[in-house]
């Protein structure tokens, strides 16, 4: 009789739990992925997605539903991968993981001027110090798993592999002509009137005259130039090729001989003059010059594939199920509905 009552109570509890299972995919308690030892809820996923959007300075209402759905699925798979990898890593625990995580966090703190600045960054990232410490520890544990399980299985790329990649990707090794130059900029605001522009041009001409009379270009640039990126370095710019600078600047730089100083010229930024320090002709890099780079690249590809296969096996062992509802199809683009996308990082400003 007692066994019968116990069985009835068990069945009733199971029915009650099933009846209480959250079915609304938007409910924070809704399970979006599960498996052996794995349970990820909508609330947890939303937290990770919101952090990712914050990094792009975006809000959910600015991202089309189809793209948001794709982002959610991508992040969910990352969360699953992290959990299955962490579970596997903890089968053979890294005993000093906590200590290493604390040491790494302390090093991160030293990059901030004070504790308040660190706290402000945590708030901006919508996290806490304890949560960050936990994330660091988990990453250390997973990285150790990859070192133990992945790296030993990877064979170093052979010379034949490197040669094949070099031959099949010949365009990667082509380098156009480059110029090494230094310049002085007397900045002119876009809305400046004719009198102001004439005054700025006169200032640039006076600075050029100082150089032509024998003063060090570096000294004049440090005293006169309005370019914050090169002023402290005496006007020196990193080597550049065609298409990297504003057209007039490029035209003057590539037409000026090494060791020569140009006349004053105008660009949308103001009045410049430059001195070409050196030029390097267009060339194709030899295999010997890029062998190490190719070897490292091929090794990363092997590591990525080995990691993918390990995670695939771990997901199968955990019987992972993705329960996130499919995202809506992207709406057709029309003349009145321009496409919206997550912006790429901004390109460096041209001089």
C-alpha positions, 0 to 999 in steps of 0.5 A: 500500500505504501509503495502504491501511494509513493508511486501515485505521488511520484506520477502526480508530481511529474504531471504537475511539473509537466503542466508547469513547464514554461511554453512561452518562448519569450518567458525568461524561464523558457528553456532554449537549450538543454542536455545532460547537465545543461540547461540554458534559459531565455533569460540567460540567453537574453543577458548574453545577447544584450551584452553583445549588442552593448559592445556594438552600441546597439539596442534590440529595436535597431536590429531586424528580427531575422538578424537578431534571431541569427545573433541569438542562435550564434550566441546560444551555440557558444554558450552550449559549447562553453558548458559542454567544454567546461563539464569535460574540463572539470572531469580532470580539474585544473587545481590552480584555476581559481588562483590563476583567474584571480591573478589575471583579474588583478592584472586587468585592474591595473590597466585602469587608473583607479577602482572607480574606473574599473567599476564603471567599466563593469557597469557598462559591460553589465557585469560584476567583478565576481561574474568576471572572475568566474568567466576568467576561471572558466576560460582558463579551464576550457583553454587547458582542456584544449591544450590537453585534448586538441594540441597533441592531435595536431600535426605541424604543417609540412613544407609541402603544405606551406608551398601549396598555400603560398602557390594557391594564394598568390594575390596575398603576397603582392605589395603595391608601391609604398611611401614613407613620409613626414608632413606638416598640416595647418588645419582649416575648418570646412566652413572657414572664410576666404580670409581665414584660409589665406591666413592659414596658407600663409602660416603653412608657407612660413613653416615650409620656408623655415624647413627650406632654410635648414631647420629640422623638419621634425622641429617645425612639425612639432611646433606648427603641425595640427595633425595630432597623430604625427605631430609628436613624431616630427610629422612622421607617418606610417608607410602607406600605399595608394588608396590609403590617403586623400587623393591630393595628399597621395598624388603629391607623396607619390610624385615627390622624390625621396629626400625632397620636400614638396610645395604647400598644397591643399586637401580637405583637412587644410594646407600641407607640405611633406618630405618623402623619406623613402619609397619602396617599389611594388613587389611580390613577397617571397615564400621565405618572407611569409613562411612563418606567417603561413605556417601559423595560419595553417596551424590555426586552421587545424586547431579550429577544425580539431576544436570543432570536432571535439565540441561536436563529440561533446555535444553528442555525448550530452545529447544537446537539444536546441529549443530556440524557436526559428527566427523569422525570415528576412523581409524582402528589400524594397525601394522604401525599405533600406537594409539595416545591418550591424555596423562594422568597425570604422575604418581608419581616417584618411589624412 
